[in-house]
Amino acid sequence: MSGRPRARIAEGLLEGRRRGEHAVFRGIPYARPPVGPLRFMAPAPVEGWAGTRQAVEYGPVVPQAGPTAEDSRGDDWLTLNVSTPALGAAGLPVLVWIHGGAYIAGASSDPMYDPAALTGAGLVVVSINYRVAAEGFALVDGAPANRGLLDQIAALEWVRRNIAAFGGDPDQVTVAGQSAGAGSIAALFTVERARGLFRRAIAHSVPGTLCTRALAQEVAAELADRVGVAPDAEALSGVDPSRLAGELTALGAGLSGHPRHRERWGRLARVGVAVCPVLDGALLTETPWEALAGGRTAGIDLLAGHTRDEFRLFSVMMGRRGSYTEDDARTALDLFAPTPDGAAAYRAAYPRATPEELLEVVYSDALFRMPSLHLAQANQAAGGTSYLFEMSLAATASGGILGACHSLDVPLAFGTLDSPAGRQLFGDRPTPEVTAASRELRQAWVRFATTCDPGWPAHRPVRDLTRVLDIESTTGPYPEAASRQIWEGHAPTPFDLVSTA
């Protein structure tokens, strides 16, 4: 005996490692590697093994696109990790983390997602890798759409089948995600096969990015043309994944500056990310906001929220902070404010805003804040219980330029202020106020996953109570009242072709 923790699951025996009092298992396959004939296909059931499988290293990173993409090595992309406080226990609440990354990047191995603090609070934490970028979300002829979502469902089915071996309760699973992870969870609301696999959901900064089949087909055709093949599974399977990811990066980087793309692909081009979940008519037939509001899917227990200054991160990353003009603000209003009167309503609601301030409000609302609010409202209308928050605590590093930006809430929730991302946001020595906000949000997650009570009242149509997390947190009316009024009756709509000309 090695003294290392072991767990027997349906597929075979695993050996992990100790991390203090916790047992940690990494790189566990939940589906077969999606390469060769399985590339661009739905995830195939994982094969069992004889003997003991070592589960001590993270699985390979999925091929990625974008400026922050990690290098991919190996092809066993569909793996997950489990951290448990008590391997021999039973009935512990389970939290399954679905990472963000604009549907084109991200990995469960990011130090920002270290589960130690959440495991220490009593949760069995599962984090997953799923196909992103072209591998997961390009619309490929002869292959199922939304393969990244299919991967997530396969991972949740693995949890249902195996989590009791780690002390977890398969009937007390909470899915949690931020940005693309939260958008994935919202999409899974509409998939009957997935809904029975989780009891509660935590969704931070839900993006409103889905696209129509027609738009996705044009994007895939252009991507395939860049690598000189047809946009079908057989042809694209012959293209090295790293090359395809690189071409997707280049396509995305040039979208907003390409006149034809701007005119033809509209909002998608302005966002600068070429692939996202597709309303394919099979897995996804409508947006989650439509499905919930129309009563075609039932509400559940939901903790949803966003940051105050969502778009600030992207302004700074693109080097545009301080340079936006009136023309930029006008374009943002024309493309992203709800029609027909949204542009005028924004100018009336924010009469003293500079062009840059107006642009940031519009992008923050359209891309994250209003999709998050509308998901909470629609879930409540569909019979669920929704709890809402806004993160208003500003980043303290870099002179505070990032404000309460997108992704700032993630190291706070995980308690990973000492991770590279945490230090970039809060410095090497977080203030006591930052530490307290981190503790409050982490405790809200644990309480919600355990009891469905994050520590503040539910958000209801008449009493629209929202927890505003800050140096001194408060509970009161939804803080972005002007934006909420502008968007009332305007749920997010999928990105589509601007014209057929």
C-alpha positions as CSV (number, residue, x, y, z in Angstrom):
1,M,0.0,0.0,0.0
2,S,1.3,3.4,-0.9
3,G,-0.7,5.3,1.7
4,R,-2.2,7.5,-1.0
5,P,-6.0,7.8,-1.1
6,R,-7.9,5.4,-3.4
7,A,-11.4,5.5,-4.8
8,R,-13.1,2.8,-6.8
9,I,-15.4,4.2,-9.4
10,A,-17.5,2.5,-12.2
11,E,-14.5,2.5,-14.6
12,G,-11.9,1.2,-12.2
13,L,-9.6,2.0,-9.2
14,L,-8.1,5.4,-8.8
15,E,-5.1,6.5,-6.7
16,G,-4.8,10.2,-5.9
17,R,-2.8,12.1,-3.3
18,R,-3.3,13.8,0.0
19,R,-3.3,17.5,0.3
20,G,-3.4,18.2,4.0
21,E,-6.6,16.6,5.3
22,H,-8.2,16.4,1.8
23,A,-8.0,13.7,-0.9
24,V,-7.4,15.0,-4.4
25,F,-7.8,13.1,-7.6
26,R,-6.8,14.8,-10.9
27,G,-6.9,14.0,-14.6
28,I,-9.7,11.5,-14.4
29,P,-11.1,10.7,-17.9
30,Y,-14.9,11.1,-18.2
31,A,-14.9,10.4,-21.9
32,R,-12.5,9.0,-24.5
33,P,-10.0,11.3,-26.1
34,P,-11.9,13.2,-28.9
35,V,-9.2,12.6,-31.6
36,G,-8.9,10.5,-34.7
37,P,-12.4,9.2,-35.7
38,L,-13.9,10.7,-32.5
39,R,-12.7,14.3,-33.3
40,F,-15.7,16.6,-33.7
41,M,-18.0,13.9,-32.5
42,A,-20.1,13.7,-29.3
43,P,-18.1,12.5,-26.3
44,A,-17.7,8.7,-26.3
45,P,-18.1,6.6,-23.1
46,V,-14.8,6.2,-21.3
47,E,-13.2,2.8,-21.3
48,G,-12.6,1.1,-18.0
49,W,-9.1,-0.1,-16.9
50,A,-7.6,-2.9,-15.0
51,G,-5.3,-2.3,-12.0
52,T,-4.9,1.1,-10.4
53,R,-4.9,4.3,-12.4
54,Q,-2.8,7.2,-11.1
55,A,-4.8,10.4,-10.7
56,V,-2.3,12.9,-9.5
57,E,-1.7,15.2,-12.5
58,Y,-4.1,17.5,-14.3
59,G,-5.2,16.4,-17.8
60,P,-3.9,18.1,-20.9
61,V,-5.3,21.5,-21.8
62,V,-7.8,21.5,-24.5
63,P,-6.6,23.2,-27.8
64,Q,-7.4,26.9,-27.3
65,A,-7.7,30.2,-29.1
66,G,-7.4,33.8,-28.0
67,P,-4.6,36.0,-26.6
68,T,-4.6,34.2,-23.2
69,A,-4.7,30.6,-24.5
70,E,-2.5,28.0,-22.9
71,D,-0.4,25.5,-24.8
72,S,-2.0,22.1,-25.4
73,R,0.0,18.9,-24.9
74,G,-1.4,15.5,-25.2
75,D,-4.9,14.6,-26.4
76,D,-6.7,13.2,-23.4
77,W,-8.6,16.4,-23.2
78,L,-11.8,15.3,-21.5
79,T,-10.8,14.9,-17.9
80,L,-12.0,16.2,-14.5
81,N,-10.6,16.6,-11.0
82,V,-12.2,15.8,-7.6
83,S,-11.2,17.3,-4.2
84,T,-13.0,15.8,-1.2
85,P,-12.8,16.6,2.5
86,A,-13.7,13.1,3.6
87,L,-13.2,10.2,1.2
88,G,-15.1,7.8,3.5
89,A,-18.0,10.0,4.1
90,A,-21.4,10.0,2.5
91,G,-24.0,12.6,1.5
92,L,-21.6,15.6,1.2
93,P,-22.8,18.5,-1.0
94,V,-21.1,18.6,-4.4
95,L,-20.0,21.6,-6.5
96,V,-19.1,21.1,-10.1
97,W,-17.1,24.0,-11.6
98,I,-17.4,24.9,-15.3
99,H,-14.6,27.4,-16.2
100,G,-15.0,30.4,-18.3
101,G,-12.9,31.7,-21.2
102,A,-15.2,33.1,-23.8
103,Y,-15.9,29.6,-25.1
104,I,-12.4,29.6,-26.7
105,A,-10.0,29.1,-23.8
106,G,-9.7,28.1,-20.1
107,A,-8.7,25.1,-18.1
108,S,-9.6,23.5,-14.8
109,S,-5.9,23.6,-13.8
110,D,-5.8,27.4,-13.5
111,P,-4.6,28.2,-10.0
112,M,-7.4,30.6,-9.6
113,Y,-9.7,27.6,-9.4
114,D,-7.8,25.9,-6.6
115,P,-10.6,24.1,-4.6
116,A,-8.8,23.9,-1.3
117,A,-10.8,26.6,0.5
118,L,-14.1,25.3,-0.7
119,T,-13.2,21.7,0.1
120,G,-12.1,22.9,3.6
121,A,-15.6,24.3,4.0
122,G,-17.2,20.9,3.4
123,L,-17.8,20.6,-0.3
124,V,-16.8,17.9,-2.7
125,V,-15.5,20.0,-5.6
126,V,-15.3,18.7,-9.2
127,S,-13.7,20.8,-11.9
128,I,-13.8,19.8,-15.6
129,N,-12.1,20.4,-18.9
130,Y,-14.3,20.5,-21.9
131,R,-13.8,21.2,-25.6
132,V,-13.5,25.0,-26.4
133,A,-12.7,27.0,-29.5
134,A,-13.1,25.2,-32.8
135,E,-13.0,21.8,-31.3
136,G,-16.0,22.5,-29.0
137,F,-18.1,25.2,-30.7
138,A,-17.4,25.6,-34.4
139,L,-20.4,24.4,-36.4
140,V,-19.0,21.6,-38.4
141,D,-20.9,19.7,-41.1
142,G,-21.3,16.0,-40.3
143,A,-20.8,16.6,-36.6
144,P,-23.0,17.6,-33.7
145,A,-23.1,21.2,-32.7
146,N,-22.2,22.5,-29.2
147,R,-19.8,19.7,-28.5
148,G,-18.4,21.6,-25.5
149,L,-21.9,21.5,-23.9
150,L,-22.1,17.8,-24.7
151,D,-18.8,17.3,-22.9
152,Q,-20.2,19.1,-19.9
153,I,-23.3,16.8,-19.9
154,A,-21.0,13.8,-20.1
155,A,-19.0,15.1,-17.1
156,L,-22.2,15.6,-15.1
157,E,-23.3,12.1,-15.9
158,W,-19.9,10.9,-14.6
159,V,-20.6,12.8,-11.4
160,R,-24.0,11.2,-11.1
161,R,-22.4,7.8,-11.6
162,N,-19.3,8.1,-9.5
163,I,-19.4,10.9,-7.0
164,A,-20.6,8.8,-4.1
165,A,-17.1,7.0,-4.2
166,F,-15.7,10.4,-3.0
167,G,-18.2,11.0,-0.3
168,G,-20.5,13.2,-2.4
169,D,-24.3,13.1,-2.7
170,P,-25.3,12.7,-6.4
171,D,-28.7,14.2,-5.5
172,Q,-27.1,17.4,-4.1
173,V,-25.1,18.7,-7.0
174,T,-24.6,22.4,-7.6
175,V,-23.2,23.5,-10.9
176,A,-21.2,26.7,-10.8
177,G,-19.5,28.8,-13.5
178,Q,-18.5,32.3,-14.5
179,S,-18.7,34.0,-17.9
180,A,-18.7,31.2,-20.5
181,G,-19.1,28.7,-17.7
182,A,-22.2,30.6,-16.5
183,G,-23.5,30.8,-20.1
184,S,-23.0,27.1,-20.5
185,I,-25.0,26.5,-17.3
186,A,-27.8,28.8,-18.6
187,A,-27.8,26.8,-21.9
188,L,-28.0,23.6,-20.0
189,F,-31.2,24.9,-18.3
190,T,-33.0,24.1,-21.6
191,V,-31.6,20.6,-22.1
192,E,-33.8,18.0,-20.5
193,R,-31.0,15.4,-20.4
194,A,-28.8,17.8,-18.4
195,R,-31.4,19.3,-16.0
196,G,-31.8,16.1,-14.0
197,L,-28.0,16.1,-13.3
198,F,-27.9,19.1,-11.0
199,R,-30.1,20.5,-8.3
200,R,-28.8,24.1,-8.0
201,A,-26.9,26.5,-10.1
202,I,-24.4,29.4,-9.4
203,A,-24.0,31.6,-12.4
204,H,-21.6,34.6,-12.3
205,S,-21.6,37.1,-15.2
206,V,-23.9,35.2,-17.5
207,P,-23.0,36.2,-21.1
208,G,-25.7,36.8,-23.7
209,T,-23.7,35.2,-26.4
210,L,-25.4,32.6,-28.5
211,C,-25.7,32.6,-32.2
212,T,-28.0,31.4,-35.0
213,R,-27.2,28.5,-37.2
214,A,-26.9,30.7,-40.2
215,L,-24.3,32.9,-38.6
216,A,-22.4,29.9,-37.2
217,Q,-22.3,28.3,-40.7
218,E,-20.7,31.4,-42.2
219,V,-18.1,31.5,-39.5
220,A,-17.2,27.8,-39.9
221,A,-16.9,28.2,-43.7
222,E,-14.5,31.1,-43.3
223,L,-12.5,29.3,-40.7
224,A,-12.3,26.2,-42.9
225,D,-11.3,28.4,-45.9
226,R,-8.4,29.8,-43.9
227,V,-6.9,26.3,-43.5
228,G,-7.8,25.3,-47.1
229,V,-10.4,22.6,-46.5
230,A,-14.2,22.1,-46.6
231,P,-16.1,22.9,-43.4
232,D,-17.0,19.3,-42.6
233,A,-15.8,16.9,-40.0
234,E,-13.9,14.6,-42.3
235,A,-11.8,17.5,-43.9
236,L,-11.2,19.4,-40.7
237,S,-10.2,16.2,-38.8
238,G,-7.0,16.3,-41.0
239,V,-6.1,19.8,-39.7
240,D,-3.8,19.9,-36.7
241,P,-5.8,21.1,-33.7
242,S,-3.2,23.7,-32.8
243,R,-3.3,25.1,-36.3
244,L,-7.0,25.3,-36.3
245,A,-6.9,27.1,-32.9
246,G,-4.4,29.5,-34.2
247,E,-6.5,30.4,-37.2
248,L,-9.5,30.9,-35.0
249,T,-7.4,33.3,-32.9
250,A,-6.4,35.3,-36.0
251,L,-10.0,35.3,-37.2
252,G,-11.3,36.6,-33.9
253,A,-8.5,39.3,-33.6
254,G,-9.5,40.7,-37.0
255,L,-13.2,40.7,-36.7
256,S,-13.9,44.2,-35.5
257,G,-11.5,45.7,-38.0
258,H,-12.8,43.9,-41.1
259,P,-15.5,45.9,-42.9
260,R,-17.3,42.9,-44.4
261,H,-17.4,41.1,-41.0
262,R,-18.7,44.2,-39.3
263,E,-21.5,44.6,-41.8
264,R,-22.4,40.9,-42.2
265,W,-21.8,39.5,-38.7
266,G,-22.8,42.6,-36.6
267,R,-22.6,42.1,-32.9
268,L,-20.5,38.9,-33.1
269,A,-17.8,40.9,-35.0
270,R,-17.8,43.7,-32.4
271,V,-17.4,41.2,-29.5
272,G,-14.4,39.7,-31.3
273,V,-15.1,36.0,-30.5
274,A,-16.0,34.0,-33.5
275,V,-17.6,30.9,-31.9
276,C,-20.1,30.4,-29.1
277,P,-23.1,28.1,-28.4
278,V,-25.3,27.7,-31.4
279,L,-29.1,27.5,-31.6
280,D,-28.8,24.4,-33.7
281,G,-32.4,23.1,-33.5
282,A,-31.2,19.9,-31.8
283,L,-29.5,20.4,-28.5
284,L,-30.4,24.1,-28.2
285,T,-33.7,25.1,-29.8
286,E,-34.2,28.5,-28.0
287,T,-32.4,30.8,-25.6
288,P,-32.6,30.0,-21.9
289,W,-34.4,33.3,-21.3
290,E,-37.1,32.3,-23.8
291,A,-37.4,28.8,-22.4
292,L,-37.8,29.9,-18.8
293,A,-40.1,32.8,-19.6
294,G,-42.3,30.6,-21.8
295,G,-42.6,27.9,-19.2
296,R,-41.0,25.3,-21.4
297,T,-38.4,24.6,-18.8
298,A,-38.8,24.7,-15.0
299,G,-37.0,27.0,-12.7
300,I,-34.5,25.7,-10.0
301,D,-32.5,27.1,-7.2
302,L,-30.3,29.8,-8.7
303,L,-27.6,32.1,-7.4
304,A,-26.8,34.6,-10.1
305,G,-24.9,37.9,-10.2
306,H,-22.4,40.1,-12.0
307,T,-19.8,42.7,-11.3
308,R,-20.4,46.4,-11.4
309,D,-17.9,47.3,-14.1
310,E,-18.0,44.2,-16.3
311,F,-16.5,45.7,-19.4
312,R,-13.6,47.5,-17.7
313,L,-11.4,44.5,-17.9
314,F,-11.7,44.4,-21.7
315,S,-11.1,48.1,-22.1
316,V,-7.9,47.8,-20.2
317,M,-6.8,44.5,-21.9
318,M,-7.3,46.0,-25.4
319,G,-5.4,49.2,-24.4
320,R,-8.5,51.3,-25.1
321,R,-9.1,52.6,-21.6
322,G,-9.2,56.4,-21.9
323,S,-9.4,56.5,-25.7
324,Y,-13.1,55.8,-26.6
325,T,-14.8,58.5,-28.6
326,E,-18.3,59.6,-29.3
327,D,-18.3,57.5,-32.5
328,D,-17.4,54.5,-30.4
329,A,-20.2,55.2,-28.0
330,R,-22.6,55.7,-30.9
331,T,-21.6,52.3,-32.4
332,A,-22.1,50.5,-29.1
333,L,-25.5,52.0,-28.7
334,D,-26.6,51.2,-32.2
335,L,-25.5,47.6,-32.0
336,F,-26.2,46.6,-28.4
337,A,-28.9,48.8,-26.9
338,P,-32.3,47.3,-27.1
339,T,-34.4,48.4,-30.1
340,P,-36.1,50.6,-31.0
341,D,-35.5,53.2,-28.3
342,G,-32.6,51.9,-26.3
343,A,-30.0,54.3,-27.5
344,A,-32.1,57.4,-26.7
345,A,-33.0,55.8,-23.3
346,Y,-29.4,55.3,-22.4
347,R,-28.5,58.9,-23.2
348,A,-31.5,60.1,-21.2
349,A,-30.7,57.8,-18.2
350,Y,-27.0,58.7,-18.1
351,P,-27.0,62.4,-19.2
352,R,-23.6,63.3,-17.6
353,A,-21.8,60.2,-18.8
354,T,-18.7,60.7,-21.0
355,P,-18.6,58.6,-24.3
356,E,-16.3,56.1,-22.6
357,E,-18.5,55.8,-19.5
358,L,-21.6,55.4,-21.7
359,L,-19.9,52.7,-23.8
360,E,-18.8,50.8,-20.8
361,V,-22.3,50.8,-19.3
362,V,-23.8,49.6,-22.6
363,Y,-21.3,46.8,-23.1
364,S,-21.5,45.8,-19.5
365,D,-25.3,45.6,-19.6
366,A,-25.6,43.9,-23.0
367,L,-22.9,41.3,-22.5
368,F,-23.2,40.3,-18.9
369,R,-25.3,42.4,-16.5
370,M,-28.7,42.2,-18.1
371,P,-28.4,38.6,-19.2
372,S,-27.6,37.7,-15.5
373,L,-30.5,39.8,-14.2
374,H,-33.0,38.4,-16.8
375,L,-31.9,34.8,-16.1
376,A,-32.7,35.4,-12.4
377,Q,-36.0,37.0,-13.2
378,A,-37.0,34.3,-15.8
379,N,-36.0,31.5,-13.4
380,Q,-38.2,33.0,-10.7
381,A,-41.1,33.3,-13.1
382,A,-40.6,29.6,-14.0
383,G,-41.1,28.5,-10.4
384,G,-37.5,28.6,-9.2
385,T,-35.9,30.6,-6.4
386,S,-33.4,33.2,-7.5
387,Y,-30.8,35.0,-5.4
388,L,-29.1,38.0,-7.0
389,F,-25.8,39.8,-6.2
390,E,-23.6,42.5,-7.6
391,M,-19.9,42.6,-6.9
392,S,-19.0,46.3,-6.3
393,L,-15.7,45.7,-4.6
394,A,-13.0,47.3,-6.8
395,A,-9.7,45.8,-7.6
396,T,-7.0,47.4,-5.5
397,A,-4.0,46.6,-7.7
398,S,-2.7,48.8,-10.6
399,G,-4.1,51.9,-9.0
400,G,-7.6,50.7,-9.1
401,I,-7.9,51.1,-12.9
402,L,-9.9,47.8,-13.3
403,G,-12.7,48.8,-10.9
404,A,-15.1,46.0,-10.1
405,C,-14.3,44.3,-13.4
406,H,-15.2,41.0,-15.1
407,S,-13.7,37.9,-13.4
408,L,-12.8,39.8,-10.2
409,D,-15.3,37.7,-8.3
410,V,-13.7,34.3,-9.2
411,P,-10.6,34.5,-6.9
412,L,-12.8,36.0,-4.2
413,A,-15.2,33.0,-4.4
414,F,-12.5,30.4,-4.4
415,G,-10.4,32.2,-1.8
416,T,-7.4,32.2,-4.2
417,L,-6.2,35.7,-3.7
418,D,-2.6,34.4,-3.8
419,S,-3.0,33.0,-7.3
420,P,-1.5,34.9,-10.2
421,A,-4.9,36.3,-11.2
422,G,-5.7,37.2,-7.6
423,R,-2.4,39.1,-7.2
424,Q,-3.0,41.0,-10.5
425,L,-6.3,42.1,-9.1
426,F,-5.6,42.7,-5.4
427,G,-1.8,42.8,-5.1
428,D,0.5,40.7,-3.1
429,R,-1.0,41.7,0.2
430,P,-4.9,41.9,0.0
431,T,-6.4,44.4,2.4
432,P,-8.6,43.1,5.3
433,E,-11.6,44.4,3.4
434,V,-10.8,42.3,0.3
435,T,-10.2,39.2,2.5
436,A,-13.6,39.8,4.2
437,A,-15.4,40.1,0.9
438,S,-13.7,36.9,-0.2
439,R,-14.9,35.1,2.9
440,E,-18.4,36.4,2.5
441,L,-18.8,35.3,-1.1
442,R,-17.2,31.9,-0.5
443,Q,-19.5,31.3,2.5
444,A,-22.5,32.3,0.3
445,W,-21.4,29.6,-2.2
446,V,-21.1,27.0,0.5
447,R,-24.4,27.9,2.2
448,F,-26.2,27.9,-1.1
449,A,-24.8,24.5,-2.2
450,T,-25.6,23.1,1.2
451,T,-29.0,24.7,2.2
452,C,-30.1,26.9,-0.8
453,D,-29.7,30.0,1.4
454,P,-26.7,32.2,0.5
455,G,-27.4,34.5,3.4
456,W,-29.7,37.1,1.9
457,P,-33.4,37.1,0.7
458,A,-34.5,35.8,-2.7
459,H,-34.9,38.2,-5.6
460,R,-38.6,38.6,-6.3
461,P,-40.6,40.8,-8.7
462,V,-41.9,43.2,-6.1
463,R,-39.0,43.0,-3.6
464,D,-36.1,43.0,-6.0
465,L,-33.6,42.5,-3.3
466,T,-29.9,42.2,-4.3
467,R,-26.8,41.7,-2.3
468,V,-24.2,44.3,-3.1
469,L,-20.8,42.9,-2.1
470,D,-18.4,45.6,-1.2
471,I,-16.2,46.9,1.6
472,E,-19.4,47.1,3.5
473,S,-22.0,44.8,1.9
474,T,-25.6,45.7,1.9
475,T,-28.9,44.2,0.7
476,G,-31.4,46.4,-1.1
477,P,-33.0,47.2,-4.4
478,Y,-31.2,46.2,-7.6
479,P,-28.5,48.8,-7.9
480,E,-28.5,49.2,-11.7
481,A,-32.1,50.5,-11.8
482,A,-31.7,52.7,-14.9
483,S,-30.3,49.9,-17.0
484,R,-32.9,47.4,-15.7
485,Q,-35.7,49.8,-16.8
486,I,-34.1,50.3,-20.3
487,W,-33.9,46.5,-20.8
488,E,-37.3,45.6,-19.3
489,G,-39.1,43.3,-21.8
490,H,-35.9,42.9,-23.8
491,A,-34.3,39.5,-23.0
492,P,-31.0,38.8,-24.8
493,T,-31.4,37.7,-28.4
494,P,-29.0,35.5,-30.4
495,F,-26.3,37.0,-32.6
496,D,-27.4,36.7,-36.2
497,L,-26.5,37.7,-39.7
498,V,-27.1,41.4,-40.2
499,S,-28.3,40.9,-43.8
500,T,-28.5,38.3,-46.6
501,A,-27.0,40.7,-49.1
